[in-house]
Amino acid sequence: MVVGELAHERDLVIIGGGPGGYHAAIRAAQLGKNVTLIEKDQLGGVCLNKGCIPSKVLAHGAERLAAARQDENLGIHAASLDFEIGQLLNYKNQVVKQLRDGVEGLCKANKVELIKGNAFFLSEDKIGVESEDHYEVYRFSEAIIATGGMPVKLSGLPDGNRHVLDIWSISDLAEIPEHLIIFGDDYIALEIAMAFQSFGSEVTLVLKEEDFQFDASINRELNRILKKSGISVVKAQTLKKVLSGGNVTVDLSGPKGMKTVQGSHFFYSMGVQPKLENLGVNRLGIKLTEKGFISIDHTGRTSIANIFAIGDVTEGPQLAIKAIKQGKTAAETICGRKSENDFTFIPHVARTRPPIAYAGLTEKQAAEQGYAVGVGEFSLAANGFASILGKKEGLAKIVFDKESDLLLGVHLIGNGAVELISQGIQALEMAAREEDIKFPSYPHPSMNEALLEAAEAFKGEAIHSIPKKQKVKV
């Protein structure tokens, strides 16, 4: 076929079937658009097939294994406790397939046209799609780019070595490393560290920075928990070299000079870069940011009015929740609704043991922005329901402006943190003040009470916290 000889007419074309892409497709279909969704690999994208879901299965397996070891405290005795990582991987594959089939069923139920192939722009209103030896051209009214991202690669690593793993390959590892060396300080690195420690691996976690990127109080508690669990943390290190033969040798450089760590496997998590190669955005002249992401406005619109971009091809947190929100916003804008993105209070979550969740400003960030900062902090060791569960590690911290009592940030580490952060986000979005957090009745006993007592601690009124000693001037 000669390009341009025949083009199939379409209303809305979405390139990429990840969480942002398929949410956009279904929302646009709900609003009356005829939608064509093009995916060259598998529906659900990286999140479902290689990232979010597989890694959370590992985290869940680790949590269940750790819980089983504590069941004797409840009088539950097991004759033996064995763990087979191969069976966990089979479960992961089942979950992924079930969810992927569900996405396909939802798309078909909403009459979204699904096309498998590699799509690329030919002009501002036309794309080509290749699938094996088949080629078609489509003319569109609007398009959404949702091609996602791929792991940032560390230079100088040995290629094709099964002992060197990135964020896509780690969830397929069918053996338990004797000693897993991890380079990275994001939520993925933390989740993998705690999961494989629970599975029986010795774990060394290497940070590029001087500490984790959480609020200072969360960092202190997290470092304590990591030390207690036996995970070695090496901070402020530059990765110099990774050698892999039968084992892995990692050369590091830090404030105290060179350091060498030897292990059986090496895993690194350095973020995601936009997947734009061969898409044709340069041919169209779509504006990019300095870091190579597609530049968009608050609706997801690019520098070409009828083309939108969502997810990891755009700047901002590299999270599926960002892509999902952007996808819905882009679809609604295309369909004539007033909609926009604002990620000021986007939640950040780590499915660690215990989990971490936060939204809004840290204490340090609030001070840097000029607020008169006040905080309320409550330890889960004093929470009744945490005692029942035997999960007393962690804390709740709330950041306020002392002059107005305005809520600025919510930071949680402990059992139930991921679920509880939604209450904090809603309060942040509604510009809540201290009294708005303290006034409602909270279920008892529950982890929710930790948020109440953190708010009460802001002015020294938490019931289950020992009063701090007051310095008296003479």
Secondary structure by P-SEA (a helix, b strand, c coil): cccccbbbbbcbbbccccaaaaaaaaaaaaaccbbbbbbccccccccccccaaaaaaaaaaaaaaaaaaacccccccccbbbbbaaaaaaaaaaaaaaaaaaaaaaaaaabbbbbbbbbbbccccbbbbbcccbbbbbbbcbbbbcccccccccccccccccccccccccccccccccbbbbccccaaaaaaaaaaaaaccbbbbbbccccccccaaaaaaaaaaaaaacbbbbccccccccccccbbbbbbbccccbbbbbccbbbbbccccccccccccccccccccccccccccccccccccccccccccccccccaaaaaaaaaaaaaaaaccbbbbbccbbbbbbccccbbbbccccaaaaaaacccccbbbbbccccaaaaaacccccbbbbbbcccccccccccccccccccaaaaaaaaaaacccaaaaaccccccccaaaaaaaaaaacccccccccccbbbbcc
